[in-house]
Amino acid sequence: MWYFAWILGLPLAVTFAVLNAMWFEMMEDRAAARQDTDSA
């Protein structure tokens, strides 16, 4: 039954990693846009 944890856990971990990367990119873009407007 341990394989159920792997079947459920691996996609969950991958989904979390992808969402975390998307959030990081969004925050990075927002900071860059804010820096562009401040320097203009």
PQR file of N, CA, C, O and H, with PARSE charges and radii, in Angstrom:
ATOM      1  N   MET A   1       0.807  -1.216   0.000 -0.4000 1.5000
ATOM      2  CA  MET A   1       0.000   0.000   0.000 -0.0000 2.0000
ATOM      3  C   MET A   1       0.846   1.275   0.000  0.5500 1.7000
ATOM      4  O   MET A   1       0.319   2.370  -0.195 -0.5500 1.4000
ATOM      5  N   TRP A   2       2.142   1.137   0.216 -0.4000 1.5000
ATOM      6  CA  TRP A   2       3.021   2.308   0.230 -0.0000 2.0000
ATOM      7  C   TRP A   2       2.997   3.038  -1.097  0.5500 1.7000
ATOM      8  O   TRP A   2       3.238   4.245  -1.149 -0.5500 1.4000
ATOM      9  H   TRP A   2       2.570   0.248   0.374  0.4000 1.0000
ATOM     10  N   TYR A   3       2.706   2.308  -2.184 -0.4000 1.5000
ATOM     11  CA  TYR A   3       2.738   2.927  -3.508 -0.0000 2.0000
ATOM     12  C   TYR A   3       1.632   3.955  -3.681  0.5500 1.7000
ATOM     13  O   TYR A   3       1.756   4.840  -4.528 -0.5500 1.4000
ATOM     14  H   TYR A   3       2.510   1.328  -2.142  0.4000 1.0000
ATOM     15  N   PHE A   4       0.561   3.870  -2.914 -0.4000 1.5000
ATOM     16  CA  PHE A   4      -0.471   4.906  -2.990 -0.0000 2.0000
ATOM     17  C   PHE A   4       0.078   6.255  -2.549  0.5500 1.7000
ATOM     18  O   PHE A   4      -0.275   7.295  -3.105 -0.5500 1.4000
ATOM     19  H   PHE A   4       0.460   3.151  -2.226  0.4000 1.0000
ATOM     20  N   ALA A   5       0.942   6.227  -1.547 -0.4000 1.5000
ATOM     21  CA  ALA A   5       1.573   7.477  -1.107 -0.0000 2.0000
ATOM     22  C   ALA A   5       2.437   8.057  -2.221  0.5500 1.7000
ATOM     23  O   ALA A   5       2.454   9.271  -2.424 -0.5500 1.4000
ATOM     24  H   ALA A   5       1.230   5.382  -1.096  0.4000 1.0000
ATOM     25  N   TRP A   6       3.154   7.198  -2.943 -0.4000 1.5000
ATOM     26  CA  TRP A   6       3.977   7.678  -4.057 -0.0000 2.0000
ATOM     27  C   TRP A   6       3.101   8.181  -5.199  0.5500 1.7000
ATOM     28  O   TRP A   6       3.391   9.222  -5.789 -0.5500 1.4000
ATOM     29  H   TRP A   6       3.140   6.212  -2.778  0.4000 1.0000
ATOM     30  N   ILE A   7       2.020   7.445  -5.518 -0.4000 1.5000
ATOM     31  CA  ILE A   7       1.130   7.827  -6.616 -0.0000 2.0000
ATOM     32  C   ILE A   7       0.481   9.175  -6.325  0.5500 1.7000
ATOM     33  O   ILE A   7       0.320   9.992  -7.232 -0.5500 1.4000
ATOM     34  H   ILE A   7       1.784   6.599  -5.039  0.4000 1.0000
ATOM     35  N   LEU A   8       0.111   9.414  -5.082 -0.4000 1.5000
ATOM     36  CA  LEU A   8      -0.503  10.688  -4.712 -0.0000 2.0000
ATOM     37  C   LEU A   8       0.533  11.755  -4.396  0.5500 1.7000
ATOM     38  O   LEU A   8       0.327  12.930  -4.701 -0.5500 1.4000
ATOM     39  H   LEU A   8       0.242   8.750  -4.345  0.4000 1.0000
ATOM     40  N   GLY A   9       1.636  11.361  -3.792 -0.4000 1.5000
ATOM     41  CA  GLY A   9       2.609  12.332  -3.308 -0.0000 2.0000
ATOM     42  C   GLY A   9       3.469  12.946  -4.387  0.5500 1.7000
ATOM     43  O   GLY A   9       3.736  14.147  -4.344 -0.5500 1.4000
ATOM     44  H   GLY A   9       1.804  10.407  -3.543  0.4000 1.0000
ATOM     45  N   LEU A  10       3.913  12.165  -5.350 -0.4000 1.5000
ATOM     46  CA  LEU A  10       4.783  12.707  -6.392 -0.0000 2.0000
ATOM     47  C   LEU A  10       4.085  13.771  -7.240  0.5500 1.7000
ATOM     48  O   LEU A  10       4.649  14.849  -7.425 -0.5500 1.4000
ATOM     49  H   LEU A  10       3.696  11.190  -5.385  0.4000 1.0000
ATOM     50  N   PRO A  11       2.882  13.516  -7.762 -0.5600 1.5000
ATOM     51  CA  PRO A  11       2.213  14.592  -8.512  0.2800 2.0000
ATOM     52  C   PRO A  11       1.923  15.814  -7.647  0.5500 1.7000
ATOM     53  O   PRO A  11       1.966  16.942  -8.138 -0.5500 1.4000
ATOM     54  N   LEU A  12       1.632  15.605  -6.385 -0.4000 1.5000
ATOM     55  CA  LEU A  12       1.391  16.734  -5.490 -0.0000 2.0000
ATOM     56  C   LEU A  12       2.661  17.556  -5.310  0.5500 1.7000
ATOM     57  O   LEU A  12       2.611  18.786  -5.331 -0.5500 1.4000
ATOM     58  H   LEU A  12       1.597  14.689  -5.987  0.4000 1.0000
ATOM     59  N   ALA A  13       3.791  16.894  -5.134 -0.4000 1.5000
ATOM     60  CA  ALA A  13       5.061  17.598  -4.979 -0.0000 2.0000
ATOM     61  C   ALA A  13       5.433  18.335  -6.261  0.5500 1.7000
ATOM     62  O   ALA A  13       5.915  19.467  -6.205 -0.5500 1.4000
ATOM     63  H   ALA A  13       3.832  15.895  -5.117  0.4000 1.0000
ATOM     64  N   VAL A  14       5.216  17.709  -7.407 -0.4000 1.5000
ATOM     65  CA  VAL A  14       5.515  18.356  -8.686 -0.0000 2.0000
ATOM     66  C   VAL A  14       4.608  19.561  -8.888  0.5500 1.7000
ATOM     67  O   VAL A  14       5.066  20.615  -9.330 -0.5500 1.4000
ATOM     68  H   VAL A  14       4.825  16.790  -7.452  0.4000 1.0000
ATOM     69  N   THR A  15       3.332  19.416  -8.571 -0.4000 1.5000
ATOM     70  CA  THR A  15       2.400  20.538  -8.696 -0.0000 2.0000
ATOM     71  C   THR A  15       2.818  21.688  -7.796  0.5500 1.7000
ATOM     72  O   THR A  15       2.785  22.845  -8.214 -0.5500 1.4000
ATOM     73  H   THR A  15       2.959  18.561  -8.213  0.4000 1.0000
ATOM     74  N   PHE A  16       3.208  21.387  -6.575 -0.4000 1.5000
ATOM     75  CA  PHE A  16       3.659  22.424  -5.658 -0.0000 2.0000
ATOM     76  C   PHE A  16       4.903  23.123  -6.188  0.5500 1.7000
ATOM     77  O   PHE A  16       5.016  24.345  -6.094 -0.5500 1.4000
ATOM     78  H   PHE A  16       3.235  20.447  -6.235  0.4000 1.0000
ATOM     79  N   ALA A  17       5.833  22.358  -6.743 -0.4000 1.5000
ATOM     80  CA  ALA A  17       7.059  22.947  -7.287 -0.0000 2.0000
ATOM     81  C   ALA A  17       6.751  23.858  -8.472  0.5500 1.7000
ATOM     82  O   ALA A  17       7.331  24.938  -8.586 -0.5500 1.4000
ATOM     83  H   ALA A  17       5.741  21.365  -6.819  0.4000 1.0000
ATOM     84  N   VAL A  18       5.855  23.440  -9.347 -0.4000 1.5000
ATOM     85  CA  VAL A  18       5.499  24.252 -10.515 -0.0000 2.0000
ATOM     86  C   VAL A  18       4.791  25.524 -10.073  0.5500 1.7000
ATOM     87  O   VAL A  18       5.106  26.606 -10.569 -0.5500 1.4000
ATOM     88  H   VAL A  18       5.384  22.563  -9.255  0.4000 1.0000
ATOM     89  N   LEU A  19       3.847  25.416  -9.157 -0.4000 1.5000
ATOM     90  CA  LEU A  19       3.144  26.605  -8.670 -0.0000 2.0000
ATOM     91  C   LEU A  19       4.103  27.554  -7.960  0.5500 1.7000
ATOM     92  O   LEU A  19       3.983  28.771  -8.102 -0.5500 1.4000
ATOM     93  H   LEU A  19       3.591  24.537  -8.754  0.4000 1.0000
ATOM     94  N   ASN A  20       5.041  27.018  -7.208 -0.4000 1.5000
ATOM     95  CA  ASN A  20       6.029  27.840  -6.528 -0.0000 2.0000
ATOM     96  C   ASN A  20       6.892  28.583  -7.546  0.5500 1.7000
ATOM     97  O   ASN A  20       7.180  29.765  -7.362 -0.5500 1.4000
ATOM     98  H   ASN A  20       5.138  26.029  -7.093  0.4000 1.0000
ATOM     99  N   ALA A  21       7.306  27.907  -8.611 -0.4000 1.5000
ATOM    100  CA  ALA A  21       8.108  28.554  -9.649 -0.0000 2.0000
ATOM    101  C   ALA A  21       7.303  29.633 -10.364  0.5500 1.7000
ATOM    102  O   ALA A  21       7.834  30.700 -10.670 -0.5500 1.4000
ATOM    103  H   ALA A  21       7.073  26.946  -8.760  0.4000 1.0000
ATOM    104  N   MET A  22       6.023  29.364 -10.633 -0.4000 1.5000
ATOM    105  CA  MET A  22       5.174  30.364 -11.291 -0.0000 2.0000
ATOM    106  C   MET A  22       4.998  31.587 -10.397  0.5500 1.7000
ATOM    107  O   MET A  22       5.038  32.719 -10.879 -0.5500 1.4000
ATOM    108  H   MET A  22       5.592  28.497 -10.384  0.4000 1.0000
ATOM    109  N   TRP A  23       4.805  31.366  -9.097 -0.4000 1.5000
ATOM    110  CA  TRP A  23       4.655  32.479  -8.162 -0.0000 2.0000
ATOM    111  C   TRP A  23       5.934  33.301  -8.106  0.5500 1.7000
ATOM    112  O   TRP A  23       5.888  34.531  -8.097 -0.5500 1.4000
ATOM    113  H   TRP A  23       4.772  30.447  -8.705  0.4000 1.0000
ATOM    114  N   PHE A  24       7.084  32.615  -8.068 -0.4000 1.5000
ATOM    115  CA  PHE A  24       8.362  33.314  -8.015 -0.0000 2.0000
ATOM    116  C   PHE A  24       8.560  34.169  -9.263  0.5500 1.7000
ATOM    117  O   PHE A  24       9.007  35.311  -9.162 -0.5500 1.4000
ATOM    118  H   PHE A  24       7.122  31.616  -8.075  0.4000 1.0000
ATOM    119  N   GLU A  25       8.235  33.630 -10.434 -0.4000 1.5000
ATOM    120  CA  GLU A  25       8.366  34.393 -11.677 -0.0000 2.0000
ATOM    121  C   GLU A  25       7.433  35.604 -11.664  0.5500 1.7000
ATOM    122  O   GLU A  25       7.816  36.686 -12.111 -0.5500 1.4000
ATOM    123  H   GLU A  25       7.873  32.702 -10.515  0.4000 1.0000
ATOM    124  N   MET A  26       6.218  35.428 -11.157 -0.4000 1.5000
ATOM    125  CA  MET A  26       5.269  36.538 -11.103 -0.0000 2.0000
ATOM    126  C   MET A  26       5.786  37.645 -10.185  0.5500 1.7000
ATOM    127  O   MET A  26       5.694  38.824 -10.525 -0.5500 1.4000
ATOM    128  H   MET A  26       5.908  34.550 -10.794  0.4000 1.0000
ATOM    129  N   MET A  27       6.331  37.270  -9.020 -0.4000 1.5000
ATOM    130  CA  MET A  27       6.869  38.270  -8.104 -0.0000 2.0000
ATOM    131  C   MET A  27       8.096  38.965  -8.696  0.5500 1.7000
ATOM    132  O   MET A  27       8.280  40.168  -8.507 -0.5500 1.4000
ATOM    133  H   MET A  27       6.405  36.311  -8.745  0.4000 1.0000
ATOM    134  N   GLU A  28       8.922  38.220  -9.401 -0.4000 1.5000
ATOM    135  CA  GLU A  28      10.109  38.790 -10.027 -0.0000 2.0000
ATOM    136  C   GLU A  28       9.709  39.795 -11.118  0.5500 1.7000
ATOM    137  O   GLU A  28      10.299  40.870 -11.223 -0.5500 1.4000
ATOM    138  H   GLU A  28       8.772  37.243  -9.554  0.4000 1.0000
ATOM    139  N   ASP A  29       8.711  39.439 -11.923 -0.4000 1.5000
ATOM    140  CA  ASP A  29       8.233  40.353 -12.963 -0.0000 2.0000
ATOM    141  C   ASP A  29       7.613  41.601 -12.348  0.5500 1.7000
ATOM    142  O   ASP A  29       7.805  42.708 -12.850 -0.5500 1.4000
ATOM    143  H   ASP A  29       8.232  38.565 -11.838  0.4000 1.0000
ATOM    144  N   ARG A  30       6.873  41.421 -11.267 -0.4000 1.5000
ATOM    145  CA  ARG A  30       6.248  42.563 -10.605 -0.0000 2.0000
ATOM    146  C   ARG A  30       7.303  43.510 -10.043  0.5500 1.7000
ATOM    147  O   ARG A  30       7.163  44.729 -10.142 -0.5500 1.4000
ATOM    148  H   ARG A  30       6.717  40.522 -10.859  0.4000 1.0000
ATOM    149  N   ALA A  31       8.358  42.951  -9.455 -0.4000 1.5000
ATOM    150  CA  ALA A  31       9.436  43.779  -8.909 -0.0000 2.0000
ATOM    151  C   ALA A  31      10.174  44.509 -10.027  0.5500 1.7000
ATOM    152  O   ALA A  31      10.551  45.669  -9.863 -0.5500 1.4000
ATOM    153  H   ALA A  31       8.473  41.960  -9.375  0.4000 1.0000
ATOM    154  N   ALA A  32      10.383  43.844 -11.157 -0.4000 1.5000
ATOM    155  CA  ALA A  32      11.064  44.484 -12.285 -0.0000 2.0000
ATOM    156  C   ALA A  32      10.203  45.601 -12.859  0.5500 1.7000
ATOM    157  O   ALA A  32      10.724  46.657 -13.217 -0.5500 1.4000
ATOM    158  H   ALA A  32      10.077  42.902 -11.290  0.4000 1.0000
ATOM    159  N   ALA A  33       8.904  45.388 -12.950 -0.4000 1.5000
ATOM    160  CA  ALA A  33       8.010  46.425 -13.467 -0.0000 2.0000
ATOM    161  C   ALA A  33       7.974  47.614 -12.512  0.5500 1.7000
ATOM    162  O   ALA A  33       7.951  48.763 -12.953 -0.5500 1.4000
ATOM    163  H   ALA A  33       8.480  44.531 -12.659  0.4000 1.0000
ATOM    164  N   ARG A  34       7.968  47.348 -11.220 -0.4000 1.5000
ATOM    165  CA  ARG A  34       7.961  48.426 -10.233 -0.0000 2.0000
ATOM    166  C   ARG A  34       9.267  49.220 -10.315  0.5500 1.7000
ATOM    167  O   ARG A  34       9.257  50.443 -10.184 -0.5500 1.4000
ATOM    168  H   ARG A  34       7.987  46.415 -10.862  0.4000 1.0000
ATOM    169  N   GLN A  35      10.370  48.539 -10.529 -0.4000 1.5000
ATOM    170  CA  GLN A  35      11.662  49.207 -10.635 -0.0000 2.0000
ATOM    171  C   GLN A  35      11.710  50.059 -11.907  0.5500 1.7000
ATOM    172  O   GLN A  35      12.285  51.148 -11.900 -0.5500 1.4000
ATOM    173  H   GLN A  35      10.378  47.545 -10.636  0.4000 1.0000
ATOM    174  N   ASP A  36      11.115  49.573 -12.991 -0.4000 1.5000
ATOM    175  CA  ASP A  36      11.083  50.341 -14.239 -0.0000 2.0000
ATOM    176  C   ASP A  36      10.265  51.614 -14.076  0.5500 1.7000
ATOM    177  O   ASP A  36      10.660  52.667 -14.577 -0.5500 1.4000
ATOM    178  H   ASP A  36      10.648  48.688 -12.997  0.4000 1.0000
ATOM    179  N   THR A  37       9.136  51.536 -13.386 -0.4000 1.5000
ATOM    180  CA  THR A  37       8.296  52.725 -13.222 -0.0000 2.0000
ATOM    181  C   THR A  37       8.934  53.709 -12.252  0.5500 1.7000
ATOM    182  O   THR A  37       8.765  54.919 -12.403 -0.5500 1.4000
ATOM    183  H   THR A  37       8.815  50.680 -12.979  0.4000 1.0000
ATOM    184  N   ASP A  38       9.669  53.208 -11.256 -0.4000 1.5000
ATOM    185  CA  ASP A  38      10.331  54.103 -10.304 -0.0000 2.0000
ATOM    186  C   ASP A  38      11.486  54.855 -10.948  0.5500 1.7000
ATOM    187  O   ASP A  38      11.726  56.017 -10.621 -0.5500 1.4000
ATOM    188  H   ASP A  38       9.806  52.225 -11.133  0.4000 1.0000
ATOM    189  N   SER A  39      12.198  54.212 -11.851 -0.4000 1.5000
ATOM    190  CA  SER A  39      13.369  54.846 -12.459 -0.0000 2.0000
ATOM    191  C   SER A  39      12.989  55.772 -13.605  0.5500 1.7000
ATOM    192  O   SER A  39      13.809  56.582 -14.035 -0.5500 1.4000
ATOM    193  H   SER A  39      12.004  53.268 -12.117  0.4000 1.0000
ATOM    194  N   ALA A  40      11.769  55.670 -14.107 -0.4000 1.5000
ATOM    195  CA  ALA A  40      11.365  56.497 -15.255 -0.0000 2.0000
ATOM    196  C   ALA A  40      10.943  57.888 -14.829  0.5500 1.7000
ATOM    197  O   ALA A  40      10.575  58.707 -15.671 -0.5500 1.4000
ATOM    198  H   ALA A  40      11.102  55.012 -13.758  0.4000 1.0000
TER
END
